[in-house]
Amino acid sequence: MDQKIKKVAAGVFVLLLLAGAAYLFIETGKPAKAESVMGVPVYSAIPLEEIQQKTAVGLLTPTGKAETTCTFEIRGASTLDPKGYMIHLERKPLGIYLEQNNAYIRGESDDDLLQACHAFMCLRENISCDSSLMLIKNITIRNKDMLIVIDNRTGNKAGQGYSELLGALGFMQAQRVDTNSDGQINSSEMNASKIYIYPYIQYGDNCQLQQFKNALQSFNITNDTVSCDLITNGIFLTPSNTNQIIIDGRRIMLEGDDAHIHTEATIVRDILSPEFIRAFYHLN
């Protein structure tokens, strides 16, 4: 009889432990911590490699500016499906929480939510992302002139990312020229501007400056070629067998296959200027 009582007590104890664990998961939303991406803690109730297959996603209507930017970033590398893997953006302490049918991207501030969003995309797209990725904007601003180099071996998707990065750099350029931050660039601000964007195409070891025109500058230059080794700062889009974003001194390296370079460019676009994509679609 004593043996039976012990077995029953042990069974009850196990059930209580399981119930407690379930309660803790429901209350905190924290399954076991799997790893950290870009400084964002990732908690997963599924094997992490499974997340890379969940590209058909459902997205809720964004409720704020950071949510809107994140939604565009995720859409750029996903197939929209209202019955797909549901992604929720929540104003809660920083973290990513992965379940079988739902992902929760969390951050209390705009910056934290976007950091978690970028980390989610790095994780889902199997991109190795530098832990200092959020410093890209500061690095670019310190460089003063903004250079971007795309390897001529890349394809259309990388070219699309290159164009989006040029747009984000142009938006940054306008913000920096608008010294009184009134949203208008007057003639004196424009004349005083010494901030330029230099787009290059890389051909082997040589980089050729491209014609470029926007509201603040115009280059009509041909055959202006330099050794790529002499370009010590800027954003570089380069084909590689490894999908990764690396910060190497003042160089920001986007490497991988064509589709992943586009996704990496989207992430960097939204780090440089989260406002750009909203302004492009008149959602600011």
N, C-alpha and C positions, 0 to 999 in steps of 0.2 A: 504493500500500500504506500509506504514511504517513497518507494521507487517511482510509482505512478504519479504521486504528488509532485516529485522533483521534475519528471518529464513534462507534466502539465505546466508547472511554473516556468520551466525553461522555454516552452513554446509560447507562453504568454509574454515572457520577456522579449523574445525575438519579435513577436508581433508588435509590441510596444516600440521597439527600436525602429522597425520598418515604418510604423505610423509616424513616429517622431521625425524620421528622415523625410517622409513624404510631406509632413507639415512644414518642415524647414524649407523644402524646395518650393512649395506653394507660396509660403510667406515671403521668402527672400528672392525667389527666382534664380537661385544660385546652385546649379549642378556643379560637379567637380570642376575646378579650374584646370583648363587644358594648357594654356600658354599665354604669353603676352605678345601682342603685335603692335609695333609703333608705340609702345608704352601703354597700350590699352589691354586690360585683362580680358581674357576670353574664357567663358565657361561653356562647356558643351555636354549635352546629354547624348550626343551621337559621335561616332568616330569622325575626327576632323576632316578626313579625306572625303567624306560624303558630301560636305558642303560644296565642294567643287563641281558636283553634278547638278546642283540646284540653281540652274540658270533661267528656268521658267518661273517667274515670280509674280506675286500679287503685291501691289503697293497701294497704301491708303492715300487719300488726298492730303497733301502736305498742309500743315497748319501754321507754319512760320517760315522765315527766310532761310534759315539753315536747313530746315526740313526740305524746302523746295530745291536747294542746291544739291543735297544728298540724293533726292529722288531722281534728278536728272543724271547724276553720276552713276547710280545703279542701273537706270534704264539704258544707259549707253552701252552696257555689256550684257544685257539681259533680254529675254523674250517675255513680254507682258502677258500674263495669264491670270485672270481673277481666281482660278482654282489652283494656281501654282503655289510655290513656297512663299508664305506670307511674311513680309518684312515690316516690322513695326519700329517706328522712330519715337523714342520716349524721353521725356525730360526727367531723368533719374540719374543717380551716380554713374560715373563713367564705366562702361563695360559693354561687352558683346555676349549675348546669351543665345545659344543655339539649341533648338529642339528638333524633333523629327519633321514637323510641318511648319514651324515658325522660327523666325529669328528676331531678336530684340536688340536694336542698336540704341545705346543710351548715352546721354551726356546732359548735364544740367545747364551748361552755357552753350552758346552757339559754337564757340571754338571746340569745346569738348565733344559736342554731338558730331561735328564735322570730322574731328580726329577719329572718332569711333567709326564713322562712315568710311573714311579712307582705309582704316585698318580692316574693316569688313571686306572691302573690295580687294585688298591685297591678299587676304586669306582665301576668299572664294575663288579668285582668279589664279591662285598659286604663284603670286608675285612676291619675290623677296624684297621687302621694303626697308630701307635704311631707318634705323630707330630715330634718326634726327630729321625725318622727313618734314616735320612741321616748321623747320628752320629755313625751308626753301625760299620763302618770301623775303625774309631778312637778308639772306645771301644775295638774292637778286637785286634788292634795293641797294645793298652796299656796293654792288658792282657798278652802279650808276648806269652806264650803257647796258642795254639788254641784248644779248646775243643768243641766237638759236641756230643750231646746225642739224640738218637732216641728211643722212646718208642716202646717196642716190640708189642704193640697192633695196631700199624699202618700197613697200607697195602702197595701194590706195588707202588702206585703213590708217597706216602710219601717217600718210600725207594729210588725212583728215585731222588727225591729232595735232600735227604740225600747224595746220591752219587755225585750230581752236586755241593753241598756245599763243599764236601771233595775236589773236583777238584778245586774250587775257592780258598779254604784255601791253597791247595798245590801251586797254582799259586802265592798267596800272600807270602807264605813261601819262594819260590824261589826269588821273588823280594826283600825280606828283607835280604836274605842271600847274594845276589849279591850287596855287599856294594859299589862297584865302578860303579854300574849301566851300565856296558858295555854289558849286555845281556848274559854274559857267567859266569858260576860259576866255579872258579878254586879250586884246592885242599885246598889251605890255607883258602879260604872263607868257604868251606864246613867243614873243621876241626874246624873252629872258631864258627860255627853255634851252638847256644843253643836254637834254636826255634823249637818246636815240635808240632805236631798235635796229639791229643788224641781222638780217636773215641770210643764212648761207646754205648751200648744198655741197656736201662732201663727195669728192670724186677721188677715191683712193687716199693719198696723203694730202691732197690739196682741197681747199675750201673756197668756193666761188661765191662772192657776194651777189645777192639777188636784187632786182628792182623791187622797190617797196614804196607804197604811198598810203598815207592816212591823213587825217585832218591836221596832224601836227608836223609831219615830215614827208619828204618825197625824195627817193633815190632813183635816179635813172642811170644806173651804172652797169656796164657790161665788162666782162673779162677782168674784173678786179679779183685776182686770185692770190691767196696766201697759203702758207703751210698750215695745216690744221693744228700742228703742234704749237703754233704761236698763239692760238686762241685758248687762253688759260682760264676763261670764265664763260659761263653761259649754259644753255640746255642743249644736250646732244641726244639725238634719236638714232640708234644704231642697231642693226640686225645682230642677233646673238642666239645661241642655243639655250641660254639661260634668261628667264624672265625676271628682271630686277630693276629697281630704282636705287641708284647709288649716289651719294654725295662724296665727291672727291675734290677736296679743297673748295674752290669756287666753281667747279664744274658739277652739273647735275646730269647724271647719265641715265637715260631711259633705254633699256636694252631688252631684246626678246624677239619673238616672231611678230609678224605684222599686226595681228589682232591684239596681242598683248601690249605692243608699243602704243596702240591707240588707247587702250584702257589706262596705261601708265600716264599718257598725256592728259587724259581726262582727270585723273587724280591730281596731277601737278597743276593743271588749269585751275582746279577748285581750291588748291592751297594758295596759289598765287593771288587769285581774285575770285572769291566765292560769289561776289556780286555780278561777275561778268555774265554768266549763263542766265541769271535772272533778268539782267538788263537786256540781253539779246532777245529774250522772249517777252520783254515788257512786263515783267513780273516783280519789279522792285517797288 
